[in-house]
Amino acid sequence: MNEFIRSDIGVAIAWICGVVGFIIALIKIKENKTLKQEILKLENVRIDQGADEVSQNGKRNVYTKNNSGGMKINM
């Protein structure tokens, strides 16, 4: 085993593995930067407080609509 590792073929295989590992690491770094940018975009999105809500009340769903005046209307 030690002779194979020190042979030209063993050194070539180790070198190729090192280069491929380095390339994969660069690709993963680029993906992580892209994901961080997407997370920052999502954090900067404002949540609409006037959104409608559906909540469970007993066996039936209750649909609550918020109008522009802030008054809640249960339907």
N, C-alpha and C positions, 0 to 999 in steps of 0.2 A: 504494500500500500504506500509506504513512504517513497519507494522508487517511482511509482506512478505520479505521485504529487510533484516530485522534483523533475519529472520528464517534461519534454517540450509540450506534449499534449496536455498534461496536467496543468502546466502554467498557462497555456492558451485557454483552457476551459475556465480557469479561475479568473483570467483577465476578462473574458467575455461575460462571465457572471457579474463581475464588478461593474463593467460598463452598462450592462442591462439594468442592474440595480440602481445605478446612478440616474439613468434615463427615467426609470419608473418613479424615482423620488422626485425628479423635476416635474413630472406630469402631475403627481399628487399635490405638490406645492401649488401649482397653477390652479388645480381644482379647488383646493382649500381657499385660495384668494377669491375665486369666483363665488364660492359658497358664502364667505364672509361678506362680500358685497351684496349678495341677495338678502342676507340676514339684516344688514343695515338698511336696505330698502324697505324691508317688511317692518322694521322697528319705526321707521319714519312715516309710515302710513297712518293717517288719522282714522280713528274708529268713529263711525257715524252714530251719535248718541240717539238719533231719532229713529233708529231701526226698529222694525216690528219684532215682537217677541211671541214665542209659542211656549207655554208652560203647561205642565201636567197638573190638573186639579181634580183629584178623584179618578174616575174612570174616563173622563172626557178631557180633551185638550182645550185649553183656553187661549184664544188668539187675541193678543193685545196690540192695538194699533195706536201709535203715538202720532197725533196730528201736529201741525206746525206750532200750535199754541201750547203744547206740552200736556194737553189733557188726555188722559187714558180712556179709551173706549173698549170695553170688553164685548166681544161678539160670540 
